[in-house]
Amino acid sequence: MRSTLTNRIIFSGLLAMGLTVLSQCKPASPEEKNKDLIAQYNLTVREIPGLPKTSIESNLKPLTVTGLDKLDSITLYPGVKAKLFWGSGAMGGILQLEPNAKIPEEVLPANEFLFVLDGSIAQTINGAPVTMISKKREDPDGTHGGTPVTPFVYLEKGSKNSATAGASGAKLMEVYSPLRLDYLKKAGVTNLPAEVADIATTQTPNVAPNKVYNLYDIQLSALNADANSRLISGKNMQLSFFYLDPNSAFPRHIHPEEQMMFTLRGAADEILLDGQQAVKANDIVRMPANVVHGANVGPLGCDGVDIFWPARADYLDKDKARMAAYHAIVPEDAKVDEIVDGAKTKPGIVFTEGPKWMNGKLYFSDQFFDQKFGGNPKKSATVVMNANGSYRYITAGKMQTNGLYPYKNGHLIACDMMGHRVVEMTTTGEVVKVIADKYDGKSLDGPNDLVADAKGGVYFTDPQFTMDAVKFQPGRTVYYVSPDGKIKRLFKPNEFAMPNGLALSPDGKTLYVDNTYDDETWYPVKSKKGNFIWAYDVNADGTVSNGRKFCKLFLTEKVLDRQAKSSSADGMAIDKMGNIYVSTFSGVQIFNAKGVYIGNINSPTFPVSCGFGGKDMKTLYIASFTHIYKIQTNMVGFVQY
């Protein structure tokens, strides 16, 4: 009996131990994982009091990536189909409208953001007609390069709205808050409540209702060192159009707002609790409030839109800070105005470059290029323009000038690109001196842009951007011509893949050089300069030293898709405070004297070069193909007259 009792006691103990081990091996719940991760990463939980509760279940499983193609296609109206997704307080949808399809007039039951992603719509907003036309970014060539337009409008609950697609149809993105019961019914959701409560405490929108905006006119705000976003807020929801740099990481974080992330381009591994899930274009994932998440971004970068409910106050603060910095330079009411379109006026302008102001007039180059950038000096000119936009040639058919700069004696200095030289000429176009045409006994290739210092010395770039099959010099570089005419090469050949624009700080102590192309499979030169403006200390003899990255330029979608670093950085301007204005594919990007990004001036066609002018030197002139634009600033431009 004693042996049997002992065996029973031992068995009972082993069973208890086994049950204890089994209970310890039970997987942690998502809530437990989240709590542990919050402690591990020292994150602070915040709650938003008073948010309305809903019985409506989201069609997005939390923390699970879902492809848009996996969602049901719902017919909202004849010829209008939608892929809808929703969370607790906001609803998104991608709508496809057949040609001439209509969304009938309705009184909006919720606040709405409407974006035209493709095609066009004729819309009425409270009875007022509005046309919204989407435009894709054009691949730039030697004759044109249009910038993209994604029109959007913010409509408040109770507004009357209707839309009719254009002849080619339209693709829309709509975001609503609170949830639309009529759309949920069409999606087949049952047991819906009689109404959906809205949040009681709202934020102040950063866009005006009923006004059509272009998404690309919204300034980028820094979320962290590698993430920027165009932030658009309504009363009860917020959209963050984010741009995550290639191979970057967005650290683990939490926030008290629900988030739905819709990926538009590129790819990333989204960190969700203690795991990762791949996201690509048209993927959606919902993150409930205070859930740990982040991202490891792939080599293409990752663009998308985060829909936050309710609107994030901290992101609104970031937007306010960005806009304050931008409007310190560009007034809030300033607009890009076209002065002239050389395709519609005589004697005609083909490819404008190098705008510089002198003696109350704007001087610039009219280069001729065909679509493949084939140049022809006989079809090129140097132009003088009056403030009212009337213009005339001061040279025609003699040389293909590019960069221009006012010289200390009232003349112009010019890069005669196809003539392989830098010249000094009068304002009537007479060449009075050749400043440089050879280095080391061999001809220059194609001087492109230039700037003069206070001593009368001249810096110029030579990216070998000419039609000659065989080049004279061993590679692309930057030169300095001293006041006594001695020429020095400042960098090893091909240290820059394509050195282009130049700027000199107002105190003459810093030279800035930009790099147009890099990491392109088709380009013959590879360098380590990337998509940066580089800064150099200027020595007493005009040479430079202490090269360093000054600022990083934003890249466009197609450049990122091919994993290149081509910003098309070209002509630069600088103001007396040291702020730098860089013409790029993305627009005129502005950086302060410390290299901190300030904002971007978006023009209808992508800018090739820019320069200050006007009576007070506060007008920024932008050269772009057949166009000359202008925009008023608060800054006084610097030119070394």
C-alpha positions in Angstrom: 0.0 0.0 0.0 2.8 2.3 0.8 4.3 1.8 -2.6 1.0 2.5 -4.4 0.5 5.7 -2.4 4.0 6.8 -3.1 3.5 6.3 -6.8 0.3 8.3 -6.7 1.9 11.2 -5.0 4.8 11.2 -7.4 2.4 11.1 -10.4 0.3 13.9 -9.0 3.4 16.0 -8.6 4.6 15.3 -12.1 1.2 16.1 -13.5 1.1 19.5 -11.6 4.6 20.3 -12.9 3.6 19.4 -16.5 0.5 21.6 -16.3 2.6 24.4 -15.0 5.1 24.1 -17.9 2.3 23.9 -20.4 0.7 27.0 -19.0 4.0 28.8 -19.2 4.5 27.7 -22.9 1.1 29.1 -23.9 1.7 31.8 -26.6 1.3 35.4 -25.4 -1.8 37.2 -26.7 -1.3 40.3 -28.9 -2.3 42.4 -26.0 0.4 40.9 -23.8 3.0 41.2 -26.6 2.1 44.8 -27.1 2.4 45.5 -23.4 5.8 43.9 -23.2 7.1 45.8 -26.3 5.9 49.1 -24.9 7.9 48.4 -21.8 10.9 47.1 -23.8 11.1 50.2 -26.0 10.2 52.6 -23.2 7.1 54.0 -25.1 4.5 56.1 -23.5 0.8 55.2 -23.7 -1.6 58.1 -24.3 -5.3 57.9 -24.5 -7.8 60.2 -26.2 -10.8 60.6 -23.9 -14.4 60.7 -25.2 -13.9 58.9 -28.5 -17.3 57.4 -29.7 -17.6 53.7 -29.6 -19.0 51.8 -32.6 -20.5 48.4 -33.1 -19.4 48.3 -36.7 -16.7 45.8 -37.3 -13.8 46.8 -39.6 -13.3 44.8 -42.8 -9.5 45.0 -42.1 -8.2 42.5 -39.7 -5.9 44.4 -37.3 -2.2 44.1 -37.9 -2.7 42.1 -41.0 -1.6 43.3 -44.5 -4.5 43.1 -47.0 -4.2 43.7 -50.7 -6.7 46.1 -52.3 -7.4 43.4 -54.9 -8.7 41.1 -52.1 -11.5 43.5 -51.1 -14.9 43.2 -52.7 -15.7 45.5 -55.6 -18.9 47.4 -54.8 -21.2 49.2 -57.2 -22.0 52.6 -55.6 -23.8 54.1 -58.6 -24.2 53.0 -62.2 -20.7 53.0 -63.7 -19.1 53.7 -60.3 -17.3 50.9 -58.5 -15.4 51.1 -55.3 -13.0 49.1 -53.1 -13.9 50.3 -49.6 -12.0 49.8 -46.3 -12.8 51.2 -42.9 -11.7 51.3 -39.3 -13.4 52.6 -36.2 -13.9 56.2 -37.3 -12.6 56.7 -40.8 -13.5 55.1 -44.2 -11.4 55.0 -47.3 -12.2 54.0 -50.8 -10.7 53.7 -54.3 -13.4 54.5 -56.9 -13.3 53.7 -60.6 -15.6 55.8 -62.7 -16.4 54.8 -66.2 -16.4 57.6 -68.9 -19.1 60.2 -68.1 -20.3 58.2 -65.0 -22.1 60.2 -62.4 -22.1 60.5 -58.6 -25.5 62.1 -58.1 -25.8 65.2 -56.0 -26.0 64.3 -52.3 -25.9 66.0 -49.0 -22.7 64.6 -47.5 -23.4 62.6 -44.3 -19.7 62.9 -43.3 -16.6 65.0 -43.8 -14.8 64.0 -47.0 -11.4 64.3 -48.7 -11.7 63.6 -52.5 -8.5 63.1 -54.6 -8.5 62.7 -58.4 -5.7 60.1 -58.9 -6.3 59.7 -62.7 -8.6 61.2 -65.3 -10.9 64.1 -64.5 -14.2 65.0 -63.0 -16.6 67.9 -63.3 -17.9 68.5 -59.8 -20.4 70.8 -58.2 -19.8 71.9 -54.6 -22.8 73.6 -53.1 -24.0 74.4 -56.6 -20.6 75.9 -57.8 -19.0 74.0 -60.7 -15.4 72.9 -60.4 -13.3 70.9 -62.8 -10.5 68.7 -61.3 -8.0 67.2 -63.8 -5.2 64.8 -62.8 -1.9 65.0 -64.6 1.0 62.5 -64.5 4.6 63.6 -64.3 6.1 63.8 -67.8 9.4 62.1 -68.5 11.5 65.2 -69.2 13.4 65.5 -72.5 14.9 68.4 -74.5 11.6 70.0 -75.3 9.2 69.5 -72.3 8.8 68.2 -68.8 5.4 68.8 -67.1 5.0 68.4 -63.3 2.2 66.2 -61.8 -1.1 67.4 -60.6 -3.3 65.5 -58.1 -6.2 67.8 -57.3 -8.1 67.3 -54.1 -10.8 69.0 -52.1 -12.0 68.9 -48.5 -15.8 68.9 -48.0 -17.5 69.2 -44.7 -20.5 67.3 -43.5 -23.8 68.8 -44.9 -22.2 70.1 -48.1 -24.0 69.4 -51.4 -21.8 67.5 -53.8 -21.9 65.8 -57.2 -19.4 64.6 -59.7 -19.3 63.5 -63.4 -16.3 61.7 -64.8 -14.6 63.0 -67.9 -14.5 61.3 -71.3 -11.7 59.0 -70.2 -13.2 58.2 -66.9 -11.6 58.8 -63.5 -9.9 57.1 -60.5 -10.7 58.7 -57.2 -9.6 58.2 -53.6 -12.2 59.2 -51.1 -11.8 59.3 -47.3 -14.7 59.9 -44.9 -15.2 60.4 -41.2 -17.4 59.4 -39.6 -18.3 56.1 -41.5 -20.9 56.4 -44.2 -23.8 54.1 -43.4 -25.1 54.2 -47.0 -21.8 52.9 -48.4 -21.7 50.2 -45.7 -25.2 49.1 -46.7 -24.1 48.8 -50.3 -21.1 46.8 -49.1 -23.5 44.3 -47.5 -22.8 45.2 -43.9 -25.7 44.2 -41.7 -26.9 45.2 -38.2 -25.9 48.7 -38.8 -26.8 51.4 -36.2 -29.3 54.1 -37.0 -26.5 56.7 -36.9 -22.7 56.9 -36.4 -21.5 59.3 -33.7 -18.7 61.8 -34.6 -15.9 62.8 -32.2 -16.9 65.7 -29.9 -13.5 67.5 -29.8 -12.2 68.3 -33.3 -8.9 69.8 -34.7 -8.7 72.9 -36.9 -8.2 71.8 -40.5 -5.1 73.0 -42.3 -6.9 73.3 -45.6 -10.0 75.3 -46.4 -13.2 73.5 -47.3 -14.5 73.6 -50.9 -11.2 74.8 -52.2 -9.4 72.7 -54.8 -5.7 72.1 -54.1 -2.9 70.3 -55.8 -1.3 67.7 -53.6 2.2 68.7 -54.9 1.7 72.2 -53.6 1.5 70.9 -50.1 4.8 71.2 -48.3 6.7 68.2 -47.0 7.1 68.1 -43.2 9.8 66.0 -41.6 8.6 63.1 -39.6 12.1 62.0 -38.8 15.5 62.1 -40.6 14.4 59.7 -43.3 10.7 60.2 -43.5 8.7 63.2 -44.8 5.1 63.8 -45.4 2.5 66.1 -46.9 0.1 66.5 -44.0 -3.6 67.2 -44.7 -6.0 67.5 -41.8 -9.7 67.8 -41.5 -11.7 68.3 -38.3 -11.8 64.7 -37.4 -9.3 62.8 -39.6 -5.9 63.4 -41.1 -4.0 62.2 -44.1 -0.3 61.8 -44.2 1.2 61.3 -47.6 4.5 59.9 -46.5 7.8 59.4 -48.4 10.2 57.0 -46.7 13.8 57.0 -47.9 15.3 53.9 -49.5 16.9 51.4 -47.0 15.8 53.5 -44.1 14.0 52.5 -40.9 11.0 54.1 -39.2 11.5 53.3 -35.5 9.0 51.4 -33.4 6.4 53.8 -31.9 2.9 54.1 -30.7 0.2 56.8 -30.8 -3.3 57.1 -29.5 -4.9 57.5 -32.9 -6.1 54.6 -35.1 -4.1 54.3 -38.4 -4.9 52.8 -41.8 -1.8 52.7 -44.0 -2.3 52.5 -47.8 0.8 51.9 -49.8 1.1 53.7 -53.1 4.6 53.0 -54.4 7.8 51.0 -53.4 7.9 48.5 -50.6 8.7 48.0 -46.9 8.6 45.4 -44.2 6.1 46.8 -41.8 6.9 46.0 -38.2 3.7 44.9 -36.4 4.2 44.0 -32.8 7.2 41.6 -32.7 6.9 40.5 -36.4 7.2 41.9 -39.9 4.9 41.8 -42.9 5.8 42.9 -46.4 3.9 45.7 -47.9 3.9 46.8 -51.5 1.7 49.1 -53.7 -2.0 48.8 -53.1 -1.6 47.0 -49.7 -3.5 48.2 -46.7 -2.9 47.5 -43.0 -4.8 48.8 -39.9 -3.1 49.6 -36.7 -5.3 50.1 -33.6 -4.5 52.9 -31.2 -1.3 52.4 -29.0 -0.1 49.3 -30.9 3.7 49.1 -31.4 4.6 49.4 -35.1 7.4 50.7 -37.4 9.0 49.9 -40.8 12.1 48.7 -42.5 12.1 50.3 -45.9 13.3 48.5 -49.1 15.7 49.8 -51.8 13.0 51.5 -53.7 11.8 53.6 -50.8 8.1 53.5 -49.8 5.4 56.1 -50.5 1.8 55.9 -49.3 -0.9 57.5 -47.2 -1.7 57.1 -43.6 -5.3 57.8 -42.5 -5.4 58.8 -38.9 -8.5 58.9 -36.8 -8.8 61.3 -35.1 -6.4 63.9 -36.5 -3.0 63.9 -34.8 -2.2 67.1 -32.9 1.6 66.4 -33.0 1.5 66.1 -36.8 -0.4 69.4 -37.0 2.4 70.9 -35.0 4.9 69.6 -37.5 2.9 71.1 -40.3 2.7 74.5 -38.6 6.5 74.5 -38.0 7.2 73.7 -41.7 4.7 76.3 -43.0 6.1 79.0 -40.7 9.7 78.3 -42.0 8.5 78.2 -45.6 6.3 81.4 -45.4 9.2 83.2 -43.8 10.8 83.0 -47.2 7.8 82.7 -49.6 4.7 84.8 -48.6 1.5 82.8 -47.9 -0.3 84.5 -50.8 2.6 84.2 -53.3 1.9 82.2 -56.5 4.0 81.1 -59.4 3.1 83.4 -62.3 4.0 82.8 -66.0 5.6 85.9 -67.5 6.0 84.6 -71.0 5.6 81.4 -73.0 8.1 81.5 -75.8 6.1 78.9 -77.8 3.3 81.5 -78.2 5.3 84.7 -78.6 7.8 86.1 -81.0 10.7 85.8 -81.8 10.3 82.6 -79.8 12.0 80.8 -76.9 12.8 77.1 -76.9 14.8 76.1 -73.7 15.5 78.8 -71.2 18.5 78.8 -68.9 20.6 81.0 -66.6 18.2 83.9 -65.6 20.1 86.8 -64.2 19.0 90.4 -63.3 21.0 93.4 -64.2 20.1 97.1 -64.7 16.4 96.5 -64.4 16.2 93.7 -67.0 16.3 89.9 -67.0 19.0 88.2 -69.1 18.8 84.5 -69.9 19.9 82.0 -72.5 17.6 80.4 -75.1 19.1 77.1 -75.9 17.9 75.0 -78.7 17.4 71.3 -78.0 15.4 68.6 -79.7 13.7 65.9 -77.7 16.9 63.9 -77.5 18.9 67.0 -76.2 20.5 67.5 -79.6 21.8 71.1 -79.5 22.2 73.6 -82.3 24.0 77.0 -81.7 22.5 78.3 -85.0 19.0 78.0 -83.4 20.1 79.4 -80.0 20.1 83.0 -78.6 20.8 85.1 -75.6 17.8 87.1 -74.5 17.0 90.3 -72.6 13.5 90.6 -71.1 11.7 93.6 -69.7 9.7 93.3 -66.5 6.4 93.3 -68.5 7.5 90.1 -70.4 8.5 91.7 -73.7 11.9 90.4 -74.9 14.4 90.4 -77.7 17.5 88.6 -78.7 20.9 90.2 -78.1 22.7 87.3 -79.8 21.1 84.8 -82.2 22.6 81.9 -84.2 26.2 82.7 -83.0 26.6 80.6 -79.9 24.6 78.4 -77.5 25.0 80.2 -74.2 24.0 78.5 -71.0 24.8 79.9 -67.6 25.0 83.7 -67.4 26.3 86.0 -64.6 26.6 89.8 -64.2 30.3 90.9 -64.1 31.9 93.6 -62.1 32.2 96.0 -65.1 28.6 95.9 -66.2 29.1 93.2 -68.8 27.8 89.6 -68.7 30.0 86.5 -68.5 28.5 83.5 -70.3 29.2 79.8 -70.8 29.3 79.3 -74.5 28.6 75.6 -74.1 28.9 74.4 -77.7 31.7 76.8 -78.4 33.8 75.2 -75.6 34.5 78.5 -73.8 33.6 81.1 -71.2 33.3 84.6 -72.6 32.7 88.1 -71.4 30.2 90.1 -73.5 28.4 93.4 -73.5 24.7 93.6 -72.8 24.2 94.0 -76.6 25.8 90.7 -77.2 29.3 91.7 -78.4 32.0 89.3 -77.1 34.9 91.4 -75.8 37.0 88.7 -74.1 37.5 84.9 -73.9 37.9 84.2 -70.2 38.7 80.5 -70.7 38.7 78.0 -73.6 41.5 75.6 -72.7 42.9 73.6 -69.8 46.3 71.9 -69.9 46.6 72.8 -73.5 43.4 71.1 -74.5 40.0 72.6 -75.3 37.3 72.7 -72.7 34.3 70.5 -73.4 31.1 72.3 -72.5 31.1 75.0 -69.8 27.6 74.9 -68.3 27.1 77.2 -65.3 29.2 79.9 -63.6 29.5 82.4 -60.8 31.9 85.2 -60.2 33.6 86.1 -56.9 34.3 89.5 -55.4 37.8 89.6 -56.9 36.6 89.0 -60.4 37.5 85.3 -60.5 35.1 82.9 -62.2 34.0 79.4 -61.2 32.4 77.3 -63.8 31.3 73.7 -64.3 32.0 71.5 -67.3 29.8 68.3 -67.3 30.9 67.5 -70.9 27.2 67.9 -71.9 28.0 68.5 -75.6 27.3 66.8 -78.9 31.0 65.8 -79.5 31.5 62.1 -79.5 35.1 62.4 -78.3 35.7 64.7 -75.3 38.8 66.9 -75.0 39.3 66.7 -71.2 39.6 63.4 -69.2 36.3 63.9 -67.4 33.6 66.2 -65.9 34.8 68.7 -63.3 34.7 72.3 -62.0 37.3 75.0 -62.8 38.4 78.4 -61.4 39.8 81.2 -63.4 41.7 83.7 -61.3 41.4 87.5 -62.0 44.8 87.3 -63.8 43.4 84.6 -66.1 45.0 81.5 -64.7 42.8 78.4 -64.8 42.7 75.7 -62.2 40.9 72.4 -62.1 39.3 72.0 -58.7 38.3 68.3 -58.6 39.6 65.1 -60.1 37.9 64.3 -63.4 34.6 62.5 -62.9 34.6 63.0 -59.1 31.1 64.3 -59.8 29.0 62.3 -62.2 27.5 65.5 -63.7 28.5 68.8 -61.9 26.1 71.4 -63.0 24.8 74.3 -60.9 27.0 76.6 -58.8 26.5 79.1 -56.0 28.8 81.2 -53.9 27.9 82.3 -50.4 27.4 86.0 -49.9 30.6 86.2 -47.8 32.5 84.4 -50.6 33.7 81.7 -48.2 31.7 78.7 -49.4 31.2 77.3 -52.9 28.2 75.1 -53.5 28.1 72.5 -56.3 25.2 70.2 -57.3 25.2 66.9 -59.1 22.5 66.3 -61.8 22.8 62.6 -62.4 24.1 59.7 -60.4 23.6 55.9 -60.2 21.9 55.7 -63.6 22.5 52.5 -65.6 22.7 54.4 -68.9 25.1 57.1 -67.7 28.8 56.5 -68.3 30.0 58.0 -65.0 29.5 56.7 -61.5 30.4 58.8 -58.5 29.9 59.0 -54.8 28.3 62.4 -54.8 24.7 61.1 -55.0 21.7 63.4 -54.8 23.4 66.1 -52.7 24.5 69.7 -52.8 28.2 69.7 -51.8 29.8 72.6 -49.9 33.5 73.6 -50.0 35.6 76.1 -48.2 37.1 78.7 -50.5 40.8 79.2 -50.1 42.6 82.5 -50.6 43.8 81.5 -54.1 40.3 80.4 -55.2 40.8 76.7 -54.8 38.5 74.8 -52.5 38.9 72.3 -49.6 36.9 70.5 -46.9 34.2 69.1 -49.1 31.1 67.9 -47.3 27.5 67.1 -48.0 25.5 70.3 -47.5 21.9 69.0 -48.1 20.1 66.0 -49.6 17.7 66.6 -52.5 14.3 64.9 -52.9 13.9 62.4 -55.7 10.9 61.7 -57.9 9.0 58.4 -58.1 10.4 57.0 -61.3 14.0 57.9 -60.3 13.5 55.9 -57.0 11.9 53.0 -59.0 15.0 52.6 -61.0 17.2 52.9 -57.8 19.0 56.0 -59.2 19.9 59.3 -57.5 19.2 61.7 -60.2 17.6 64.9 -58.9 18.3 66.9 -62.1 19.8 69.5 -59.9 20.6 72.4 -62.2 20.7 76.2 -61.8 20.9 77.6 -58.2 20.2 80.9 -56.6 21.2 82.2 -53.2 19.8 85.1 -51.1 21.6 87.4 -48.7 20.7 85.2 -45.8 22.4 82.3 -47.4 19.2 80.3 -48.2 19.8 78.2 -51.4 17.2 77.6 -54.1 17.9 74.6 -56.3 16.1 73.8 -59.6 15.2 70.0 -59.7 12.8 67.5 -61.1 10.7 68.0 -57.9 10.6 71.8 -58.1 12.7 74.6 -56.7 13.9 73.1 -53.4 14.9 75.6 -50.7 17.4 75.0 -48.0 18.6 77.4 -45.3 22.3 78.4 -44.7 22.7 75.3 -42.5 21.4 72.9 -45.2 18.0 72.3 -43.5 15.2 71.7 -45.9 12.7 74.6 -45.9 10.2 73.8 -48.7 9.6 73.5 -52.4 8.2 75.8 -55.1 6.1 73.8 -57.5 5.8 75.2 -61.0 3.7 73.8 -64.0 6.8 72.6 -65.8 9.9 71.4 -64.0 12.4 74.2 -63.4 15.8 74.2 -65.1 17.3 77.3 -63.5 16.4 80.2 -61.3 17.7 83.6 -60.2 16.6 86.7 -58.2 15.6 90.0 -59.7 13.1 92.9 -59.6 13.6 96.4 -58.2 14.0 95.0 -54.7 15.7 91.8 -55.8 13.0 89.8 -54.0 11.4 88.2 -57.1 12.6 84.7 -57.9 12.6 84.1 -61.7 12.3 80.5 -62.8 13.5 79.3 -66.3 11.7 76.2 -67.6 11.7 75.1 -71.3 9.7 77.8 -73.2 8.6 79.4 -70.0 9.8 82.1 -67.6 7.9 82.1 -64.3 8.2 84.4 -61.3 7.3 84.3 -57.6 7.6 86.9 -55.0 9.7 86.1 -51.9 10.5 87.8 -48.6 14.2 87.5 -49.2 16.7 89.7 -51.1 18.6 87.7 -53.6 22.4 87.9 -53.7 24.4 88.5 -56.9 28.1 89.5 -57.0 27.8 92.6 -59.2 
